[in-house]
Amino acid sequence: MRNREACRREILARRNSLTEPFIEKASETIGERLRNEPVWKEAASVCLYYGCRGEVRTEGLIRSAFDEGKKVFLPRVISDTQMVFIEVLSGEKQAEGAYGIPEPVYDETRLMRETPGLIVVPCVAVDRKGNRLGHGKGYYDRFLEGMGKVPSVCLAFSCQITEGFMTKDTDIRIGNIITEEEIIRT
């Protein structure tokens, strides 16, 4: 079993070596795969993230969700241990938030109070069983823990699929993984 930090470094180096044209094309393919999934089609509301720093881009998914009349929620970090999801409106610009990531402006009236139909999650690395490795702060694990049986999908490039990293008791497995090459059902 590989140490989590060593795995993060290895996979981030792989992801950081991807070219911009590859990221754009692969992100489009991944988005198309997700939009064709029943879990997307059936969801009236979705928790997404704003892809940045080499992550799978999600702008197209966000636009599609609005075009399809879905409610869209994006994450905002509010403390060292807590992340909330805030409803965003079509065309609304995001502000730079924690860790330099675009986030919605905090607005208590737009806090997600409903159970979403789908949660779309980023990762640094993920294995074929749905064990996900993020940046190490645990925001998504804590959020997913409170979501029960809500369907979750991790978006990743195929170079982020790996095996043999240590997991923790607090890690929450992801329902499915979508890459530019395949859909992995866990």
Secondary structure, DSSP 8 states (H G I E B T S, - for coil): -B-HHHHHHHHHHHHHTS-HHHHHHHHHHHHHHHHTSHHHHH-SEEE-----TTS---HHHHHHHHHTT-EEEEEEE-SSS-EEEEEE-TT---EE-GGG-EE----GGGB--S--SEEEE--SEE-TTS-EE-SSS-HHHHHHHTTTT--EEEE--GGGB---B---TT----SEEE-SS-EEE-
